[in-house]
Amino acid sequence: MSRLVAWWDRHQVALYLAAILAGALLGLLAPRVAPALAASVTPLLALLLFATFLAVPLVDLVRALTGTRFPVVVLVANAVVVPPVAIGLSRWVADDRGLLVGVLLVLLTPCIDYVVVFTGLAGGARAQMLAATPLLMVAQMLLLPGYLWLAAGPEVLAVVEAGPFLHAFLVLVLAPLAAAALVQGLRRRRPTGRAARVEGAVAGAMVPLMAATLTAVVGSQIAAVGAQALTLVRLVPLYLAFVVAAVVIGLLTARVARLDVPATRAVVFSVTTRNSLVVLPLALALPGALALAPLAVVTQTLVELVALVVLVRLVPVLVPAR
């Protein structure tokens, strides 16, 4: 088993790309499985984050928010620097209100869940990233209505609710974090007991969990995107431009703040990764006249997943260990 774990750890990027491709083929060739795949996304993501949190000693979370500039840098980058860039890029689809609202919803909200996973995969400061997620959640809940009012008009505000954000934070952050804390506590009491075996098994399952999550996300949404491919294809260069801009923003803000290498990598992933799985319910609640908004959010997810798999290898090159 240890050899198998070592093998998929070495080939994780290729496995993630294969998972995305498998999800696309499954969703296109067997669209009836999309509802089941969609229902599996949240449990899989919760398990994935449980595995991530279990690998982070909880004492590191306290240190992550004290004596460091990281939370301030992440907050400023996401809440001050990114919004003008996102709003500027959204002008590319200003002629279609559905696409415009979808783009704004997803690009104005920083990720609070699997960004921790990708940060860890790239050798970033995942404990600091995890500790910053409550700040990012509160900031986007407070600032998103104002930015939407500025860029899309006051009528959009009627559908912006706190519920999806709070639900995602409870299910995808607090619950897995509490479970990880329980296992870590039991393992400290009995270092060779069942909790230690659980911790070892979960750590070894990180790559398969990530691959399963990618397959489920892509497979559940690809058919809906494919049906509107000609309309949605214009979003691809927009989202790719955002990824490039976000990487530059992350590198520059971290350099100005003189963060260390792991924290710099974490800032890059925080700025690049958006909260698509959380804002999708908001987009789905929009009226029929804005029916393209949810598909705009899903399209961003598909582009981002491919970009993140690439960035897992590219960011350590851009921000090498000293």
Backbone bond lengths (Angstrom), bond angles and torsions (degrees), N, CA, C in turn:
res aa  C-N    CA-C-N  psi(-1)  N-CA   C-N-CA  omega(-1)  CA-C   N-CA-C  phi
1 M - - - 1.458 - - 1.528 111.50 -
2 S 1.327 116.11 -38.77 1.460 119.68 -179.86 1.529 111.34 -62.43
3 R 1.357 116.10 -35.56 1.459 119.42 177.41 1.520 111.28 -65.37
4 L 1.331 116.74 -39.56 1.463 121.45 178.56 1.526 110.67 -63.55
5 V 1.328 116.23 -44.62 1.462 120.42 179.10 1.526 110.18 -62.08
6 A 1.323 116.81 -43.62 1.463 120.73 178.66 1.525 111.13 -62.36
7 W 1.353 116.38 -36.66 1.470 120.45 -179.41 1.516 110.95 -66.45
8 W 1.343 117.81 -49.27 1.467 116.73 -177.36 1.527 112.21 -74.79
9 D 1.325 118.26 -20.34 1.460 119.11 171.73 1.529 110.75 -67.08
10 R 1.338 117.01 -39.29 1.465 121.23 179.54 1.520 111.99 -69.50
11 H 1.329 117.20 -31.61 1.471 121.50 -173.73 1.526 112.20 -111.54
12 Q 1.322 117.58 27.30 1.460 119.27 -171.61 1.521 112.89 -65.34
13 V 1.326 119.25 -37.88 1.466 119.90 -178.86 1.529 110.39 -63.61
14 A 1.339 116.84 -45.36 1.464 120.01 177.76 1.530 110.94 -62.43
15 L 1.316 116.22 -38.09 1.461 119.74 179.01 1.523 111.39 -66.74
16 Y 1.321 117.66 -36.49 1.465 120.26 179.15 1.528 110.91 -68.80
17 L 1.320 116.62 -40.94 1.466 119.39 175.94 1.525 110.90 -62.62
18 A 1.335 115.99 -40.23 1.466 120.04 177.26 1.528 110.82 -64.41
19 A 1.332 117.05 -37.09 1.463 120.77 178.74 1.523 111.11 -64.97
20 I 1.331 117.17 -41.95 1.467 121.22 177.40 1.526 110.18 -62.01
21 L 1.339 116.64 -44.53 1.461 120.68 178.63 1.521 110.89 -63.88
22 A 1.336 116.83 -42.64 1.466 120.51 179.07 1.525 110.84 -62.20
23 G 1.325 117.25 -41.16 1.451 120.76 177.93 1.511 111.80 -63.27
24 A 1.338 116.88 -41.29 1.461 120.48 178.93 1.524 110.95 -63.70
25 L 1.328 117.09 -45.40 1.471 120.33 179.52 1.526 111.23 -64.63
26 L 1.322 116.67 -42.53 1.463 120.55 -179.76 1.523 110.87 -62.99
27 G 1.339 116.15 -45.02 1.460 119.50 -178.74 1.509 113.28 -67.32
28 L 1.337 117.33 -32.85 1.462 120.77 -179.21 1.525 112.35 -81.95
29 L 1.334 117.20 -38.43 1.465 120.55 -176.82 1.521 112.97 -85.25
30 A 1.326 117.01 -25.52 1.469 120.87 179.99 1.531 109.36 -134.42
31 P 1.326 117.86 68.57 1.475 120.41 -174.51 1.520 114.17 -61.92
32 R 1.348 117.17 -18.11 1.463 119.14 -179.96 1.529 112.80 -67.31
33 V 1.325 116.52 -19.47 1.475 118.69 -179.64 1.523 111.80 -83.24
34 A 1.330 117.54 -5.69 1.471 120.66 -176.18 1.533 113.00 -56.26
35 P 1.352 119.65 -45.57 1.468 118.32 179.32 1.527 113.33 -60.73
36 A 1.338 117.10 -40.04 1.465 119.88 178.99 1.534 110.55 -66.22
37 L 1.328 116.54 -40.38 1.468 119.49 178.18 1.522 110.53 -65.45
38 A 1.339 116.63 -40.40 1.463 119.98 179.03 1.530 111.14 -62.17
39 A 1.340 115.83 -39.60 1.471 119.86 179.95 1.523 111.54 -67.74
40 S 1.330 117.58 -24.33 1.463 120.69 -177.63 1.523 113.28 -85.41
41 V 1.339 117.52 -12.30 1.466 120.35 -173.86 1.528 111.62 -62.54
42 T 1.331 117.11 -49.75 1.468 119.46 -177.25 1.530 112.50 -63.42
43 P 1.353 119.74 -47.63 1.470 118.13 176.84 1.529 113.40 -59.80
44 L 1.336 116.23 -41.57 1.463 119.11 179.39 1.522 111.15 -63.86
45 L 1.329 116.00 -42.68 1.451 119.13 -179.68 1.527 110.91 -66.19
46 A 1.326 116.96 -37.51 1.465 120.47 177.26 1.532 110.67 -63.05
47 L 1.337 116.89 -43.24 1.467 120.43 177.27 1.524 111.57 -63.72
48 L 1.327 115.53 -41.43 1.460 120.21 179.38 1.518 110.85 -61.41
49 L 1.326 116.59 -42.88 1.457 119.82 179.43 1.523 111.92 -72.02
50 F 1.327 117.12 -31.91 1.467 120.23 173.06 1.526 110.03 -59.41
51 A 1.339 115.74 -45.48 1.466 119.69 178.37 1.521 111.26 -62.50
52 T 1.330 116.68 -38.88 1.463 120.90 179.13 1.518 111.42 -66.07
53 F 1.334 116.28 -46.40 1.458 120.36 -178.45 1.523 111.55 -67.08
54 L 1.328 116.24 -33.37 1.451 120.52 -179.37 1.528 111.16 -65.05
55 A 1.339 115.67 -26.98 1.462 119.95 179.99 1.525 112.59 -84.14
56 V 1.348 116.90 -4.25 1.465 121.52 -179.17 1.527 109.36 -108.29
57 P 1.321 119.51 112.38 1.475 119.99 174.88 1.523 109.96 -56.13
58 L 1.344 116.40 128.46 1.463 119.80 -173.32 1.518 112.74 -62.96
59 V 1.317 117.68 -25.18 1.463 119.44 177.15 1.521 110.94 -62.78
60 D 1.354 116.29 -26.47 1.463 120.25 178.60 1.522 111.77 -67.17
61 L 1.342 117.14 -26.47 1.460 119.92 -179.53 1.521 110.60 -67.04
62 V 1.317 116.43 -37.92 1.462 120.02 177.87 1.526 110.00 -65.71
63 R 1.313 115.86 -44.88 1.468 119.56 179.10 1.525 111.67 -63.73
64 A 1.345 116.35 -30.84 1.462 120.62 -175.50 1.521 112.59 -65.51
65 L 1.322 117.80 -26.00 1.463 121.09 -178.38 1.521 113.03 -103.26
66 T 1.318 117.27 3.84 1.467 120.25 -179.58 1.527 109.62 -125.51
67 G 1.280 115.16 136.93 1.461 119.88 175.65 1.508 113.99 68.92
68 T 1.344 118.58 27.50 1.451 121.09 -179.93 1.520 109.87 -145.44
69 R 1.328 115.69 150.88 1.465 121.28 178.30 1.518 112.21 -88.04
70 F 1.315 117.53 -4.69 1.463 121.45 -171.61 1.530 113.87 -54.69
71 P 1.344 120.04 -51.35 1.484 118.39 -178.00 1.519 113.02 -58.72
72 V 1.335 116.88 -38.47 1.463 120.36 179.85 1.530 110.33 -66.36
73 V 1.334 116.36 -43.06 1.466 120.51 -179.42 1.530 110.58 -63.29
74 V 1.327 117.18 -46.14 1.463 120.74 179.74 1.528 110.65 -61.67
75 L 1.321 116.07 -42.38 1.462 120.43 -178.74 1.526 111.26 -65.84
76 V 1.321 117.13 -45.77 1.465 120.64 179.85 1.526 110.77 -64.54
77 A 1.328 116.56 -43.90 1.469 119.94 -179.15 1.524 111.30 -60.70
78 N 1.339 117.12 -44.65 1.458 120.85 -175.49 1.525 113.80 -81.29
79 A 1.324 117.49 -33.60 1.459 120.33 -173.45 1.519 113.88 -97.57
80 V 1.336 117.33 -19.14 1.461 120.24 -176.49 1.529 111.99 -116.63
81 V 1.333 117.28 -46.89 1.465 120.48 -173.69 1.522 111.98 -82.94
82 V 1.325 117.97 -43.69 1.471 121.11 -175.83 1.529 113.50 -67.46
83 P 1.347 120.63 -43.33 1.470 119.44 -174.87 1.528 115.71 -53.51
84 P 1.337 121.20 -45.56 1.468 118.23 177.19 1.521 112.98 -60.61
85 V 1.343 116.90 -35.44 1.464 120.50 177.80 1.522 110.09 -66.80
86 A 1.341 117.10 -45.23 1.458 121.06 179.97 1.522 111.33 -63.51
87 I 1.315 116.63 -44.33 1.465 119.98 179.92 1.533 110.32 -65.41
88 G 1.319 116.42 -39.72 1.461 119.61 177.40 1.519 112.09 -62.03
89 L 1.325 117.52 -45.58 1.464 120.82 178.82 1.530 111.67 -65.09
90 S 1.329 117.20 -32.40 1.466 120.20 -178.63 1.522 112.53 -64.95
91 R 1.344 117.28 -18.37 1.472 119.39 178.57 1.522 111.64 -63.68
92 W 1.331 116.69 -19.03 1.465 121.75 178.51 1.528 111.06 -62.44
93 V 1.341 117.08 -28.21 1.464 120.77 -179.55 1.530 111.09 -119.03
94 A 1.322 116.90 25.53 1.465 120.61 -177.30 1.523 112.41 -64.67
95 D 1.336 116.96 -17.75 1.467 120.26 179.38 1.523 112.64 -76.76
96 D 1.327 117.85 -14.48 1.470 121.70 179.69 1.529 107.68 -121.44
97 R 1.324 116.36 109.42 1.460 120.11 -172.82 1.523 112.52 -64.30
98 G 1.338 117.87 -36.39 1.455 120.39 178.88 1.517 112.01 -62.69
99 L 1.338 116.00 -47.55 1.459 119.92 177.87 1.520 110.81 -63.96
100 L 1.331 116.50 -40.72 1.459 120.63 -178.82 1.524 111.30 -59.51
101 V 1.324 117.11 -48.49 1.465 120.80 -178.46 1.524 110.54 -64.95
102 G 1.337 117.29 -41.70 1.459 120.23 178.68 1.512 112.38 -61.58
103 V 1.325 116.50 -44.30 1.467 120.94 178.81 1.524 110.89 -61.75
104 L 1.323 116.35 -45.06 1.466 119.57 -179.40 1.521 111.80 -64.68
105 L 1.336 117.01 -43.52 1.467 120.24 -179.87 1.517 111.38 -55.98
106 V 1.313 116.69 -45.11 1.461 119.31 -172.44 1.531 112.76 -84.04
107 L 1.324 118.38 -36.42 1.459 119.10 -176.79 1.525 113.08 -79.31
108 L 1.328 117.31 -19.53 1.471 120.17 -179.41 1.526 113.19 -89.97
109 T 1.331 118.11 0.10 1.466 120.44 -175.49 1.532 110.77 -121.49
110 P 1.324 118.28 111.93 1.468 121.28 178.51 1.529 111.71 -72.08
111 C 1.312 115.26 146.32 1.470 122.15 -176.43 1.529 111.45 -66.95
112 I 1.336 115.71 144.92 1.470 120.76 176.90 1.525 111.80 -121.90
113 D 1.338 118.01 6.34 1.462 118.20 -176.18 1.529 111.71 -124.45
114 Y 1.348 118.25 -88.82 1.463 116.91 -170.28 1.524 113.89 -74.12
115 V 1.341 118.09 -1.78 1.457 119.20 170.97 1.527 110.78 -59.24
116 V 1.352 116.47 -32.23 1.468 120.25 178.74 1.526 110.27 -63.63
117 V 1.326 116.08 -39.06 1.467 121.14 -178.84 1.523 110.42 -65.78
118 F 1.330 116.86 -51.49 1.459 119.64 -177.76 1.524 111.50 -66.33
119 T 1.322 117.25 -33.81 1.461 120.01 175.23 1.522 110.77 -59.33
120 G 1.325 116.21 -45.44 1.455 120.34 178.63 1.515 112.70 -64.30
121 L 1.342 116.88 -39.75 1.460 120.40 -179.58 1.524 111.83 -62.83
122 A 1.331 116.89 -30.00 1.466 120.66 -179.41 1.517 112.61 -92.19
123 G 1.330 117.55 7.49 1.453 119.98 179.97 1.510 113.25 78.80
124 G 1.338 116.58 23.28 1.452 120.74 178.95 1.519 112.04 -87.18
125 A 1.327 115.53 175.90 1.468 122.07 -177.52 1.529 109.59 -81.19
126 R 1.322 116.57 82.45 1.468 119.46 -174.53 1.528 111.66 -69.24
127 A 1.332 118.51 -31.14 1.466 119.37 177.27 1.520 110.61 -64.85
128 Q 1.319 117.38 -42.90 1.460 120.71 176.93 1.522 111.07 -65.45
129 M 1.346 116.07 -39.06 1.466 119.60 179.02 1.516 110.52 -64.08
130 L 1.327 116.68 -42.83 1.462 120.97 178.80 1.526 110.55 -63.79
131 A 1.317 117.23 -42.62 1.461 120.73 -178.71 1.528 111.90 -65.24
132 A 1.336 116.73 -26.29 1.465 120.46 -178.32 1.526 113.03 -84.10
133 T 1.343 118.31 -11.50 1.471 119.67 -175.03 1.527 113.73 -60.82
134 P 1.340 121.33 -38.53 1.473 118.06 176.71 1.525 112.98 -61.83
135 L 1.334 116.72 -37.63 1.457 120.27 178.24 1.521 110.76 -63.67
136 L 1.333 116.39 -42.82 1.460 120.62 -179.75 1.525 111.19 -66.28
137 M 1.337 116.84 -38.46 1.460 120.03 179.28 1.518 111.01 -63.17
138 V 1.326 116.82 -49.13 1.464 120.76 -178.91 1.526 110.63 -63.81
139 A 1.331 116.62 -42.04 1.463 120.33 -178.43 1.520 111.55 -61.36
140 Q 1.331 117.36 -44.82 1.464 118.16 -177.86 1.524 112.38 -71.17
141 M 1.332 117.36 -33.03 1.456 119.69 176.29 1.530 111.31 -63.95
142 L 1.334 116.65 -37.82 1.459 121.10 -178.98 1.527 112.91 -78.06
143 L 1.329 116.84 -37.70 1.455 120.72 -171.67 1.519 114.33 -92.80
144 L 1.340 117.80 -26.87 1.464 119.93 -175.83 1.532 112.69 -57.10
145 P 1.344 120.20 -45.93 1.474 118.80 179.37 1.530 113.05 -56.37
146 G 1.315 117.07 -42.51 1.455 119.79 -179.82 1.515 112.57 -65.31
147 Y 1.316 116.34 -43.53 1.464 119.47 179.12 1.532 111.05 -66.08
148 L 1.329 117.74 -39.26 1.467 120.08 177.07 1.522 111.20 -64.49
149 W 1.322 116.32 -41.15 1.468 120.13 177.80 1.531 110.04 -60.87
150 L 1.316 116.23 -41.28 1.457 120.90 -178.42 1.526 111.87 -67.12
151 A 1.339 116.74 -41.74 1.463 120.65 -170.85 1.521 114.59 -97.71
152 A 1.362 117.97 -24.60 1.470 119.41 -174.24 1.516 113.83 -126.89
153 G 1.327 118.46 -10.14 1.451 119.94 177.86 1.515 112.97 104.95
154 P 1.337 117.42 159.06 1.472 121.98 -173.36 1.521 115.05 -68.26
155 E 1.354 118.53 -23.75 1.468 119.18 -175.98 1.520 112.82 -66.96
156 V 1.311 118.01 -22.69 1.464 121.55 -179.66 1.530 110.93 -70.96
157 L 1.310 117.53 -26.49 1.467 121.04 -175.19 1.518 112.72 -63.59
158 A 1.323 117.68 -22.03 1.465 120.46 -177.38 1.524 112.38 -62.72
159 V 1.337 118.62 -21.09 1.468 121.03 -176.48 1.524 112.87 -106.77
160 V 1.315 118.12 1.77 1.467 121.09 179.63 1.519 108.58 -87.56
161 E 1.310 116.81 110.27 1.453 122.52 -178.21 1.521 110.03 -123.80
162 A 1.321 115.43 157.84 1.469 120.40 -179.11 1.524 112.21 -80.08
163 G 1.340 117.56 -20.02 1.464 121.60 -172.91 1.512 115.69 -50.73
164 P 1.354 119.27 -54.92 1.471 119.67 -178.61 1.521 113.28 -59.21
165 F 1.335 117.28 -36.39 1.466 120.08 179.17 1.527 110.89 -66.86
166 L 1.324 116.62 -46.29 1.460 120.26 -179.40 1.526 111.29 -65.32
167 H 1.338 116.78 -41.81 1.473 120.08 179.44 1.517 110.65 -61.52
168 A 1.343 116.30 -46.20 1.464 119.76 -179.74 1.525 111.50 -62.56
169 F 1.329 116.54 -39.98 1.463 119.38 -179.22 1.528 111.12 -66.26
170 L 1.323 116.91 -39.95 1.463 120.65 179.58 1.526 111.46 -67.57
171 V 1.340 116.55 -47.25 1.465 121.32 -173.19 1.522 111.94 -78.57
172 L 1.337 116.52 -38.82 1.459 119.84 -171.33 1.525 113.83 -100.04
173 V 1.319 117.79 -12.85 1.465 119.68 179.40 1.528 111.29 -120.92
174 L 1.320 117.71 -60.70 1.463 119.70 -173.35 1.526 112.86 -66.98
175 A 1.332 118.04 -45.72 1.472 120.16 -178.06 1.536 111.70 -63.22
176 P 1.348 119.62 -50.86 1.468 118.93 176.65 1.527 112.75 -61.85
177 L 1.329 116.66 -35.14 1.466 119.97 179.22 1.528 110.87 -65.68
178 A 1.337 116.87 -41.88 1.466 120.39 178.56 1.524 110.74 -64.62
179 A 1.336 116.67 -41.59 1.468 120.31 178.62 1.526 110.82 -63.46
180 A 1.334 117.01 -41.07 1.465 120.71 178.55 1.530 110.81 -64.93
181 A 1.336 116.56 -39.22 1.463 119.98 178.41 1.521 111.06 -63.80
182 L 1.341 116.85 -38.75 1.461 120.99 178.78 1.527 110.92 -63.75
183 V 1.327 116.64 -46.57 1.471 120.47 -179.46 1.524 110.23 -64.33
184 Q 1.334 117.19 -42.75 1.464 119.57 178.97 1.525 111.66 -62.85
185 G 1.337 116.03 -39.16 1.460 119.29 178.52 1.518 112.06 -64.57
186 L 1.332 116.64 -43.08 1.466 120.58 178.08 1.519 111.30 -65.54
187 R 1.328 116.23 -37.20 1.467 118.92 -179.55 1.523 111.51 -67.57
188 R 1.336 117.02 -35.42 1.465 119.09 177.96 1.530 111.24 -66.71
189 R 1.326 116.70 -33.11 1.462 119.48 178.58 1.518 111.43 -72.58
190 R 1.337 115.82 -40.17 1.472 120.24 -179.73 1.521 108.26 -131.80
191 P 1.339 117.88 88.58 1.468 122.06 -173.52 1.528 114.14 -59.22
192 T 1.310 118.42 -22.19 1.470 120.04 -179.15 1.525 111.51 -112.00
193 G 1.318 118.59 14.09 1.455 122.08 -176.46 1.511 113.37 -85.18
194 R 1.337 114.40 -165.63 1.466 121.11 -176.01 1.520 111.90 -63.61
195 A 1.337 117.25 -36.77 1.460 120.06 -179.37 1.523 111.38 -60.77
196 A 1.327 116.94 -37.88 1.462 120.39 178.40 1.524 110.86 -65.02
197 R 1.344 116.30 -38.14 1.467 119.67 177.97 1.529 110.78 -67.41
198 V 1.331 115.97 -39.12 1.466 119.90 177.42 1.524 110.30 -62.46
199 E 1.313 115.52 -43.80 1.466 120.23 -179.34 1.522 110.89 -61.34
200 G 1.320 116.87 -43.23 1.461 120.43 178.93 1.515 112.57 -65.08
201 A 1.335 116.67 -42.67 1.465 120.89 -179.72 1.518 111.32 -65.56
202 V 1.322 116.42 -43.02 1.468 120.30 -179.24 1.525 110.68 -66.08
203 A 1.321 117.28 -40.65 1.466 120.50 178.21 1.519 110.82 -60.32
204 G 1.322 116.85 -40.49 1.462 120.53 179.14 1.507 113.40 -69.80
205 A 1.343 117.03 -21.74 1.467 121.36 -176.59 1.519 113.13 -91.07
206 M 1.324 118.58 4.07 1.460 121.40 -175.28 1.530 112.30 -57.68
207 V 1.319 117.83 -48.10 1.464 121.15 -177.03 1.531 111.31 -65.52
208 P 1.349 119.92 -48.76 1.462 118.58 176.90 1.525 113.33 -60.08
209 L 1.333 117.81 -35.98 1.463 120.27 178.01 1.520 110.94 -64.80
210 M 1.312 117.06 -42.94 1.459 119.69 177.81 1.525 110.47 -63.59
211 A 1.327 117.50 -43.63 1.462 120.55 179.51 1.532 111.15 -62.24
212 A 1.327 116.92 -42.53 1.467 120.54 179.08 1.521 111.08 -64.36
213 T 1.324 117.02 -38.48 1.459 120.78 178.66 1.524 111.14 -64.94
214 L 1.322 116.99 -44.85 1.456 120.84 178.57 1.523 111.19 -61.39
215 T 1.320 116.89 -42.95 1.474 120.78 178.51 1.522 111.00 -61.79
216 A 1.331 116.66 -43.77 1.460 120.66 -178.27 1.525 111.48 -66.16
217 V 1.321 117.60 -44.21 1.462 120.90 -178.91 1.523 110.68 -62.90
218 V 1.329 116.06 -49.58 1.460 119.58 -177.57 1.523 110.68 -68.41
219 G 1.331 117.33 -45.76 1.463 120.58 -177.79 1.506 113.56 -62.93
220 S 1.332 117.87 -31.83 1.461 120.58 -177.96 1.525 112.92 -77.14
221 Q 1.334 117.71 -19.00 1.461 119.83 -172.42 1.525 114.76 -118.38
222 I 1.323 117.89 -16.10 1.454 119.86 -169.70 1.525 112.91 -64.93
223 A 1.341 118.45 -34.66 1.469 120.35 -178.70 1.523 111.03 -65.60
224 A 1.342 116.73 -42.22 1.468 120.04 179.32 1.524 110.59 -64.21
225 V 1.318 116.25 -39.35 1.455 119.70 177.85 1.523 110.61 -67.24
226 G 1.340 116.33 -42.14 1.455 120.51 -179.21 1.520 113.11 -60.42
227 A 1.328 117.15 -33.07 1.463 120.69 -179.33 1.526 112.14 -66.88
228 Q 1.330 116.39 -23.29 1.466 121.11 179.23 1.532 111.00 -118.75
229 A 1.332 115.36 29.27 1.462 120.18 -171.82 1.521 112.88 -57.31
230 L 1.323 117.43 -42.25 1.466 120.40 -176.79 1.523 111.49 -63.97
231 T 1.329 116.58 -32.98 1.462 120.38 178.34 1.519 111.38 -78.88
232 L 1.339 115.90 -40.58 1.460 120.70 -172.91 1.524 113.61 -80.79
233 V 1.333 117.34 -17.77 1.462 119.51 -175.52 1.528 111.13 -62.14
234 R 1.322 117.38 -26.37 1.459 119.11 179.58 1.525 112.49 -68.23
235 L 1.351 116.79 -14.70 1.458 120.35 178.27 1.528 112.46 -79.88
236 V 1.314 117.18 -22.48 1.468 120.53 -174.03 1.530 111.83 -59.73
237 P 1.355 119.18 -51.94 1.481 116.97 178.24 1.518 112.78 -62.55
238 L 1.336 117.98 -31.99 1.458 121.46 177.56 1.528 110.46 -62.34
239 Y 1.332 115.94 -48.23 1.465 119.86 -178.78 1.524 111.88 -68.91
240 L 1.319 116.84 -34.97 1.464 119.24 176.22 1.528 110.78 -66.36
241 A 1.336 116.02 -39.07 1.468 119.71 176.87 1.519 110.42 -62.74
242 F 1.326 116.59 -37.27 1.466 119.27 178.06 1.526 110.67 -64.34
243 V 1.322 117.67 -42.34 1.467 120.73 179.58 1.527 110.29 -58.49
244 V 1.332 116.07 -46.96 1.465 119.75 -179.93 1.527 110.50 -62.07
245 A 1.346 116.09 -46.91 1.468 119.95 179.67 1.527 111.10 -62.15
246 A 1.339 116.58 -39.63 1.464 120.42 -178.03 1.527 111.39 -66.12
247 V 1.318 117.18 -40.57 1.468 119.83 177.94 1.523 109.91 -62.07
248 V 1.325 116.96 -43.16 1.472 120.75 178.64 1.527 110.47 -63.45
249 I 1.343 116.94 -44.51 1.465 120.97 178.74 1.528 110.35 -59.88
250 G 1.327 116.10 -46.34 1.463 119.79 -179.72 1.510 112.10 -60.74
251 L 1.332 117.10 -44.70 1.462 120.54 -179.85 1.525 111.80 -64.30
252 L 1.339 116.35 -43.68 1.461 119.84 -176.66 1.524 112.03 -69.59
253 T 1.341 117.06 -44.93 1.468 118.68 -179.00 1.523 111.18 -65.21
254 A 1.328 116.41 -38.45 1.465 119.00 178.30 1.524 111.26 -67.48
255 R 1.333 116.45 -36.71 1.466 119.34 178.99 1.520 111.28 -67.93
256 V 1.338 116.58 -43.15 1.472 120.26 178.15 1.528 110.27 -59.03
257 A 1.350 115.87 -39.27 1.471 120.47 -179.30 1.523 112.66 -81.98
258 R 1.338 117.40 -5.38 1.466 123.00 178.63 1.530 111.80 57.98
259 L 1.332 114.77 47.07 1.462 119.69 177.01 1.517 110.11 -78.03
260 D 1.327 116.11 157.90 1.453 119.53 177.68 1.524 109.85 -77.08
261 V 1.330 116.56 178.13 1.462 121.45 -173.39 1.531 112.82 -61.58
262 P 1.335 120.08 -51.97 1.472 118.90 -179.93 1.526 112.78 -60.10
263 A 1.332 117.62 -39.90 1.466 120.39 179.93 1.523 110.91 -68.14
264 T 1.320 117.92 -37.35 1.462 121.31 178.11 1.523 110.52 -62.86
265 R 1.324 116.93 -44.81 1.457 120.26 177.61 1.520 110.97 -60.96
266 A 1.325 116.69 -39.44 1.460 120.59 179.64 1.528 111.24 -65.14
267 V 1.331 117.52 -40.60 1.465 120.65 178.51 1.530 110.19 -61.80
268 V 1.321 117.23 -42.33 1.466 121.00 179.55 1.530 110.28 -59.01
269 F 1.322 117.32 -45.94 1.460 119.74 -179.34 1.523 111.56 -69.35
270 S 1.329 117.97 -35.52 1.457 120.34 178.74 1.524 111.43 -63.82
271 V 1.325 116.54 -42.43 1.457 120.11 -178.85 1.529 111.22 -71.81
272 T 1.316 116.83 -33.06 1.466 120.88 -176.41 1.519 112.49 -79.18
273 T 1.331 118.20 -37.53 1.460 122.55 -171.40 1.518 110.95 -87.84
274 R 1.330 115.55 128.80 1.468 120.87 -175.70 1.527 111.35 -107.55
275 N 1.322 116.16 167.00 1.462 122.61 -171.12 1.531 112.31 -92.65
276 S 1.312 117.00 47.62 1.464 121.31 -170.43 1.525 113.46 -61.39
277 L 1.336 117.96 -40.11 1.465 119.78 -177.17 1.527 111.98 -69.33
278 V 1.330 117.08 -22.48 1.459 121.05 178.81 1.522 111.86 -87.07
279 V 1.339 116.92 -39.34 1.469 118.19 -177.46 1.525 112.69 -82.87
280 L 1.337 117.66 -11.92 1.468 119.16 179.24 1.532 112.22 -56.37
281 P 1.361 120.09 -43.31 1.472 118.27 176.30 1.529 113.12 -59.91
282 L 1.325 117.39 -34.06 1.462 119.82 175.74 1.522 110.74 -63.25
283 A 1.321 116.18 -43.82 1.462 120.38 -179.97 1.528 111.36 -65.71
284 L 1.326 116.39 -38.39 1.469 120.02 179.46 1.531 112.04 -67.60
285 A 1.334 117.09 -22.89 1.465 120.69 180.00 1.526 113.28 -82.88
286 L 1.314 117.01 -5.15 1.461 120.26 -179.43 1.526 111.17 -70.27
287 P 1.331 118.15 155.26 1.470 120.88 179.06 1.521 112.16 -65.88
288 G 1.336 115.48 165.78 1.456 121.29 -175.39 1.510 114.40 -58.10
289 A 1.324 117.38 -28.88 1.464 120.27 -179.75 1.530 111.48 -64.51
290 L 1.329 116.31 -18.98 1.464 121.46 179.55 1.529 110.92 -112.05
291 A 1.328 116.22 33.43 1.466 121.18 -173.01 1.523 113.57 -62.73
292 L 1.326 117.60 -20.87 1.463 119.59 179.64 1.524 112.77 -79.51
293 A 1.323 117.61 -12.46 1.474 120.24 -177.33 1.529 112.47 -59.05
294 P 1.356 119.62 -48.25 1.476 118.43 178.79 1.520 112.68 -60.71
295 L 1.332 117.37 -37.01 1.462 119.73 179.96 1.527 111.12 -70.22
296 A 1.328 116.49 -30.80 1.463 119.42 174.57 1.525 110.60 -65.06
297 V 1.340 116.78 -37.69 1.464 121.46 177.54 1.529 110.18 -66.05
298 V 1.331 116.17 -45.54 1.467 120.55 -179.05 1.527 110.79 -64.31
299 T 1.325 116.63 -40.19 1.466 119.78 177.91 1.520 110.87 -59.13
300 Q 1.327 116.35 -40.82 1.464 119.35 177.03 1.522 110.81 -61.77
301 T 1.334 116.59 -39.59 1.466 120.19 179.00 1.522 110.89 -59.37
302 L 1.322 116.69 -45.50 1.465 120.93 -177.88 1.519 110.96 -64.71
303 V 1.334 117.08 -44.05 1.461 120.42 178.63 1.528 109.96 -64.74
304 E 1.325 115.95 -43.30 1.464 120.39 -177.28 1.525 112.19 -64.37
305 L 1.318 117.72 -41.42 1.460 119.92 -178.49 1.526 111.33 -59.92
306 V 1.328 116.56 -43.62 1.461 119.73 177.65 1.523 109.76 -64.51
307 A 1.337 116.65 -43.19 1.455 120.21 -179.93 1.527 111.62 -62.56
308 L 1.333 117.45 -40.30 1.458 120.60 -178.53 1.521 111.62 -66.37
309 V 1.327 116.13 -38.61 1.465 119.20 177.49 1.521 110.13 -61.34
310 V 1.329 116.61 -39.08 1.466 120.63 176.66 1.533 110.71 -68.94
311 L 1.330 116.72 -41.78 1.466 120.72 -176.60 1.526 112.60 -67.79
312 V 1.319 117.61 -25.10 1.468 119.96 175.85 1.520 110.34 -56.66
313 R 1.309 117.01 -35.18 1.469 121.14 176.81 1.527 112.78 -91.36
314 L 1.347 117.27 -33.52 1.454 120.17 -173.58 1.529 112.78 -77.26
315 V 1.318 118.25 -40.32 1.469 120.91 -176.33 1.530 112.11 -60.36
316 P 1.347 119.73 -42.75 1.470 118.24 176.59 1.525 112.76 -61.97
317 V 1.325 117.85 -24.73 1.467 120.76 175.49 1.527 110.16 -75.86
318 L 1.358 115.92 -41.93 1.456 120.81 179.27 1.523 111.95 -69.64
319 V 1.344 115.01 -32.27 1.476 120.40 -179.83 1.533 107.07 -124.30
320 P 1.331 117.98 76.70 1.470 120.88 -175.95 1.518 112.18 -71.65
321 A 1.304 115.44 152.59 1.469 120.99 175.02 1.509 109.52 -64.23
322 R 1.312 116.29 140.35 1.472 120.26 -177.69 1.512 111.62 -89.11
